[in-house]
Amino acid sequence: MTEVVSSVLLVTGGLLALLSAVGLHRFRDAIARSHAAGKAAPLGATFVAVAASLQIAELDSTFKMVVALALLLITFPTGVHMVVRAAYRSGTELNQEIEVDELGDALRALDDEGG
């Protein structure tokens, strides 16, 4: 039974990684590409880590996997956020289909206030 659950988790994690790669290829601008990587990749890594922990079934290895996964889940979204923010502030061209630009509105409001 553990092998079946591990296999399902591994396949699901692999499909999420594939979905992330498709998003990186398909989306037009850097911000949308970062969004695709930032959403699917950590979840896929979570599934793969849980599957590996089920297969190994040793407490020390599972603990190391949990620590590594916790660090990934904390740092990955923060890193993606900072990359997207830097790309936006550097003037990277946005996709023309974007209708709402909340960050641009907030930055303009700060400039108007003198902040």
N, C-alpha and C positions, 0 to 999 in steps of 0.2 A: 504494500500500500504506500509506503514511503517513496518508493521509486516512481510510482504513478504521480503522486503529488509533486515530487521534485521535477519530473519531466514536464508536467503541465506548467509549473512555475518557470522553468528554463525556457520553454517555448514562448510563453507569454512575455518574459523579459526580452527574448530575442526579437519578438514581433514589435515590442515597444521601441527597441533600439533601431529596428528597420523603419518604423514610422518616423522616428526622429530624423533618420538619414534622408528619408523621402521629403520631409519638411525642409531640411537644409537645402535640398536640391531644387524643390519646387518654388519656394517663396522667393520674392523678388528683391527685397531689401534686407539689410543687415539686422534690423530690429525684428522683423518677422522670423528670420532664420534663427536668431537667438531665442526667440519665444518657442520655436519648435524644439530646439535642443534643450531648453530649460525645463520644459514640461515633461517630455517623454523619457529622457535619459535617466533622471534620478529614479523614476518609478520602475523602469526596466532594470536598473542596477539593484533596486530593492528586491525585486522578484528573483533575480539571479543569486543574490546573497542569501536569501532565505532558502532557496533550493540547495545551494552549496552547504549551508548549515545543516539541512536535513540529511544530506548525503554523508557528510563527515561525521556528524553526531558525537563530537568530542567537545567537552565543555570549554577547554582553552581556545580551540579553534573557533568555536561559536562566539565566544567573548570577543576575540579579535575581529571577527566579521561584524559584530554589532558595533564595536567602536569605529571601525572603518566606515561602516554604513552611516553611522551618526555624523561623523565628520563630513562625509559626502553630502548628506542631506542638509547640513548646516551651511557648508561653504559653496556648494554648487549654485543654488538660487541667488545667493549674495553676489557671487562672481558674475553670473549672467546679468544681474541687475546693473552692476557697475560697468560692464562692457557696453550694455545698451545705452546707459546714461552717457557714457563717454562718446559713443557713436553719434548720439543725438546732438550733444553739445558741440561736436566737431563739425557739424553741418552735413552729415551724411544725408543724401537725398532719400526722402521717404517715398513709399509707394503712393501714387496719385489717387488710389481708391480709398485712402484713409480720410475719413470725414471728421473725426474728432481727434483733437490734439490737446489733451489735458495738460501735458507737461509744458508745451509751448505757451498755453494760456497762463499757467502758474508762473512761469519764468517772466512773461511780459508783465504780469501783475506785480511781481517783485521789483522789476525795473521801474515801473511807474511809481511805486512807493519809495523808491530810492534805496532799496535793500539789496 
